[in-house]
């Protein structure tokens, strides 16, 4: 922890919701994310690989230069995920790429190996999606610089899914009930006196 001035902190809530803080310590700024769609390296069984301690190339979507809060996040990502210059435990070469892409108002993280030919990439993993919640001017606290208007809490999301499921069940039940009400009680109305003068059955009996 000596001379460490950047921090990534993972926070687990309700044993199912994972949050991630990135922060410049001790003065800030910091940002809080909800981590979604986490896929580990073991789960994906990807073929990419890289050396421990090697330097990553940081690749950013062009949208990071379109808005002030995204420019701030880009600079924090560079400081946190980039290898410090002349770090004693780092390797003097690049063999993998960290990619940060923006899609559906979320930040998608991917990790790729640079092939020996230098012209192709092979995914290493892990992969996950960062859903921005807020940006603060301090480290884990302070005034709110930005609030994501598209963010929905996991509890509200699960509640909406349950509500949609209950509405679908209610619609099916109402449709079934309406069909039963429209269905006639008798499929075909039969007059009991239609066979009074029918002698066909009597002839067959004789």
N, C-alpha and C positions, 0 to 999 in steps of 0.2 A: 504493500500500500504506500510505499515511499514515493513522494512526488506524484501521487495519483490525483489528477484534477478532473477526471471524467468518470462517470458512473452509469452502469446499466443495472436496474433493480427490477426483479420480477416479483409480482405480488399475486397470490392466489386467493380467491374468494369463493366461498360456498363449494369448494372442491370441484368446481367446473368452469369457473371464469378466471382467465389469466390476463393480468395487466402488466404492462412494461413501462418503466420510467427511464428516460435518458436525461442526464443532467450534467452540467458543468459545475463542479464543486470548487469553492463554496458559494460563488457569487451568482450562478445561474447563467443562462436561462435553463428551463427544464420543460419536458413535454411528457404527457401521459397518454398511453395507447391501450386499447383493448386488442389482445392478440387473438386472431381467428384462424381457423383452418391450418393448424400446425401439423406438419408431416415431418417425422424424424428421418434421419439418414438410414437407420435400420429398417424402418417401415417401407420406405420407397425402394430400397435395394438398388440405388443408382451406382453406376460404374465409375463416376468421377472420383478423383483423389487429389490431395495436395499435401505438401510438406508442412509440418508443424513449424510455426514461426515465420513462414514465408509471407511476403507482402501481397496484399490484395489490391487490384485495380478497382476503384469505385466508379460505377457507371450509374448515371442518373437520367431519369426521364426528362425530356425538355420542358415538361410542365412545371418542374421545380423552379424554373426561372420566370414563371408567369405571375405569381402572387407573392406578397411579402412574407406571409407565414410559411410558405413552402421554401422560400429562399433561406429563412432562418433555420428550418429543419435540415436543409441540405448542408449548411455550414456545421451544424451540430453533428450530423452523421459523419461528415468528413473528419471532424476532430475525434470522434469516438471510435469509428471503425478503421480509420486510416492508421498506418503504422508510423510512429514518430521517427523523424529523421535521425540517423545514427543511433538507433536503439540497440543496446548491446546484445539482445536476444533475438533480433530479427535477421532474416536471411537477405542477402544483397540482390534479390531477384524477385520477379513476379511470376506466379504460376496459377493464380485463380482470380476470379472476378466476382465482386459483390454488386448485384444489380438491384436498383431501387426503381420500381415502376409505379405509376399512378393509374388506377382503374377503379371505377365505381366509387370515387371519393375515398379510396383506401390506398395504402402504400404496400406494394407486393415485393417481398424480399426473396431473391434467388442467389445461390452460390454456385459458380461454374468453374471447372478446371480448364485451363488453357492447354490445348493439345500441343504436342511437340512441333507440329508444323506451323503453329501460331495462327492458323486460319480457321480453326473450329473450336467449339466449346462443348464440354460434357458436364452435365449437371452433377454436383456433388451432394447438395442438400446441406442443412435442412431447408425447408421452405415454409413461409408463414405470411400472414397478412396483418398489417398494422392499421387499426382503425383509430385515427387521432381523436382524442377527447378534448384536451385543453393544452395550452402552452402558457407557462408561468414565467415571470421575469426573474424569479429567484430559484434557488435550488430546492426542489420538492415543495415550494411554497411561494408566496408573494402574490402580486397582482396578476390577474388573468390578462394575457396579451391577445389570446385568440381562443374562441370556443367553436367547436365544429357544429354547425347547424344541422348536419345530416346524421349526427350520432344518435343512436337509440340504445338504451341500456339493455344488457342481456335479459334481465327480468322482464322488461316490457316486451322484448322480442319474443320470449317464450310465452308470455301472456297472449300476445297477438296470434301466435301459432295455435294455441289452445282455443282461442275465440273463433278462428277460422275453421278449425276442425269441428267445433260444436255447431257452427252455422251450417256447414256442409251436411252434418247429420240431421239437423232440423229441417233443412230443405228436402232431403231424401224422405224423411218421415212424413212431411206435409204432402209431398207429391204422391207417396204411396197411399196416404189417407184419402186424398182427393180422387185418386183412381178408383179406390174401393167405393166411394160415394157415387161416382158416375157409372160404375158397372151395374147393369140391370140385375135384379134378383133372379129373374128367369131368363135363361139364354134364348128360349123359344117358347112362345105361348101356345099351348096345346088345348084344343077344345075337346072335352071328355066325350062329346056326342058325335065326334067324327067317325067312329067305328061302329055306329049303331047298325047301319045297313050294309056293312062290309061282311060278305059271306065267304071270303077267300079262306079264312082260317078254318071255317066249318068244313069246306070241301077237302082241305088237306087232311082233316081229322078222319073223314070218311074214306 
